[in-house]
């Protein structure tokens, strides 16, 4: 489960970076909604990282 969360968070960071670079250097027509709402991805990323940390701590407490 933790590996899936790591991969997902890496993909979300990549999407955020590509969206930021795309918006500032080569804006793509039709992605305006994505450019406006990409900060939601940051919230999703934070939620994934918090849940990952919770799972790691829970596994350590069970051992």
Buried (B, 14 or more C-beta within 10 A) or exposed (E): EEEEBEEBBEEBEEBBEEBEEBBEEEEEEEEEEBBEEBEEBEEBBEEBBEBBEEEEEEEEEEE
